[in-house]
Amino acid sequence: MQHLINFSTHAFHFDQFERDWEHVRAFTNRLGLDGIELLIGDDPPSALPPGLVQGVHLPYWIRWLEIWQAGPDAAISPEERQFLAGGARDAAHMVALQQRLWRQAARLHSHYAVFHVSHVSLEESFTRCYASSAELVVRATIDLLNATAATFPDGEPPVRLWLENLWWPGLTFTSPALAEEFVQRLRFKNWGFVLDTGHLINTCPGVDDEDAAVDLVLEQVARLSPRVRERIEGLHLSLSLSGAYQRSVHGLPPGFTRLPFAERYTLARDHVAQIDQHRPFTTPRCREIVSAVRPSVITHELLVHRRDELERNFSVQYCALTGALPVGGSYATM
């Protein structure tokens, strides 16, 4: 079983390591990690140390379904298309963009590439009044993935795709039947699931403590069909206890719809960060999740702004998971 940390080229990540990939590698080596899962953009970095990138996280198209359905006629501004859907113009362009991203992941010699199965508008992230159903998002995603895979030799992606859950319409792992649709309808073989524990916990705003969070994950995993469970190959491990915050949000911030897009995006981004906390598990019961899922890769998906904080949080979660500090780790408590 591999242990990775999530990473990106965003300043809040890369600046912690003096924008030097060798410093990133030294950090992972010292803690006994197997490497990183790297969030890529349109132009992934070059000159990466060999073996550092074990997995890739593809850019998340937050709001894409209208473009897939209506193309240029979709009621979404060019600015929103760029920031929320990769600049896609229509369905054919979406397939071409995904094809390019999959090739980039393969060129990084990544063992897998994570794809978020979800769709939400900025407004819906606050209101939870969704215009699109989970069924519609899942079925459109299947069509997008099948269409993209068909552009490659033998109809197979050049990198193994891992489909990830979120708490918005799409794959949430709260509907066993919808998760089963991927097994039934994807026409290619080179794919699996990755279960994000924090995202699954976020589906239930009534969860307020770690034991309840672990119970929720275990209950939902147990409800999945054996065919779906055996496809869960990766685990994004983090804790999110944002129930009190979620229950406190009632509708849009004042004047939200009149704000420029950039301000609306910032407010929504900060709101999502309050929901999806990316905290480390501290209870040894997180081992029960690993036992239930049996992943080949655990990505410790922790959101921090300082290198020492990342080391501390990773060490806390690793200790909860294994009963020991990681090699070279120096923080046993929060």
C-alpha positions, 0 to 999 in steps of 0.5 A, spaced: 500 500 500 502 506 497 502 513 502 502 519 498 500 526 499 496 531 495 500 537 492 499 542 486 503 548 483 499 553 486 503 558 490 500 556 497 503 549 496 509 550 492 512 556 495 512 552 502 518 548 498 522 554 495 519 552 488 524 547 488 521 540 486 528 537 489 525 540 496 519 536 495 522 530 494 526 530 500 520 532 504 517 526 502 523 521 502 524 523 509 517 522 512 517 515 508 512 517 503 512 514 496 511 520 492 505 525 491 498 526 487 499 532 483 494 537 481 495 539 474 493 544 470 493 546 462 501 545 462 503 541 467 510 542 470 517 539 467 523 537 470 520 533 475 524 528 479 523 521 477 518 517 481 516 523 485 509 523 481 505 517 483 498 520 481 495 526 478 489 529 479 485 532 473 483 539 473 476 539 476 470 542 471 465 545 477 460 547 472 460 543 465 453 540 464 450 546 461 456 546 456 455 539 454 448 539 453 447 546 449 454 548 447 455 555 445 447 556 447 449 554 454 447 560 459 454 561 462 458 566 460 465 566 457 469 567 463 465 562 467 466 557 461 474 558 462 474 558 470 469 553 471 469 548 465 476 549 462 474 554 457 470 548 453 465 551 448 461 544 446 461 537 447 466 535 442 471 541 445 470 537 452 472 531 449 478 534 446 480 537 452 479 531 456 484 527 451 489 532 452 489 532 459 489 524 459 495 524 455 499 529 459 497 525 465 500 519 461 507 523 460 508 524 467 508 517 468 502 517 473 499 510 475 492 514 475 489 520 474 483 522 478 476 525 475 471 528 479 464 526 478 460 532 479 457 538 477 454 545 481 454 552 480 456 557 484 449 559 487 448 552 488 454 551 492 450 555 497 443 554 496 443 546 495 437 547 490 440 543 484 438 544 477 441 538 475 440 531 478 445 526 480 442 521 475 443 526 470 450 528 472 452 521 472 450 519 466 453 525 462 459 523 465 459 516 463 458 519 456 463 524 456 468 518 459 466 513 453 467 519 448 474 521 450 476 513 451 474 512 444 479 517 441 484 512 443 487 506 440 483 500 442 478 505 446 482 505 452 485 511 456 493 512 456 492 512 464 488 509 469 482 513 470 480 514 478 473 517 479 472 521 485 466 522 489 463 529 491 457 531 495 454 535 490 450 532 484 454 526 481 458 520 484 457 521 492 457 514 494 450 515 497 447 512 492 449 504 490 445 504 484 448 510 481 455 508 483 453 501 479 452 505 473 459 506 472 460 498 472 455 497 467 455 503 462 463 504 462 465 501 455 473 501 457 476 497 462 482 502 465 478 505 470 477 505 478 474 509 483 477 513 489 473 514 495 474 521 498 472 520 506 471 528 507 467 528 501 463 523 503 462 525 510 460 532 507 454 529 504 451 529 512 451 535 515 449 532 522 455 529 523 459 532 528 464 528 531 470 523 528 466 517 531 460 519 527 464 520 521 467 513 521 461 510 522 458 514 516 463 512 511 463 505 513 455 504 513 455 507 506 461 503 503 457 497 506 451 499 502 455 499 495 455 492 491 461 488 491 462 490 484 463 497 486 467 496 492 472 492 488 473 497 484 475 502 489 482 502 488 484 509 492 483 512 498 483 520 499 483 520 507 482 526 511 476 528 516 471 534 515 467 536 521 463 542 518 456 540 520 455 546 524 457 550 519 453 547 513 447 548 518 448 555 519 448 557 511 441 559 509 442 561 502 446 566 498 450 571 501 447 578 501 448 581 494 451 575 491 448 575 484 450 582 483 457 581 484 462 581 478 464 573 477 471 574 480 468 576 487 462 571 486 468 565 485 472 567 491 466 567 496 464 560 493 471 558 494 472 560 501 465 557 502 467 550 500 473 551 504 469 551 510 465 545 508 471 541 506 476 541 511 481 536 510 483 535 517 487 529 519 484 523 522 486 523 530 482 516 532 485 509 530 478 508 528 480 510 521 483 504 520 476 501 520 475 505 513 482 502 510 480 495 512 473 496 509 476 499 502 482 495 502 485 501 497 492 500 493 493 507 495 492 512 500 493 519 499 493 523 505 489 529 502 491 535 507 490 542 506 495 547 509 499 553 508 506 551 512 511 546 511 511 544 518 503 544 519 503 539 513 508 535 517 504 535 523 498 534 520 500 528 516 504 525 522 498 525 526 494 522 521 499 517 519 500 515 527 492 514 528 492 509 522 498 505 523 500 506 531 507 509 529 510 516 527 512 516 520 519 515 518 523 522 520 516 525 523 517 529 529 510 531 531 505 526 534 500 531 537 496 537 534 
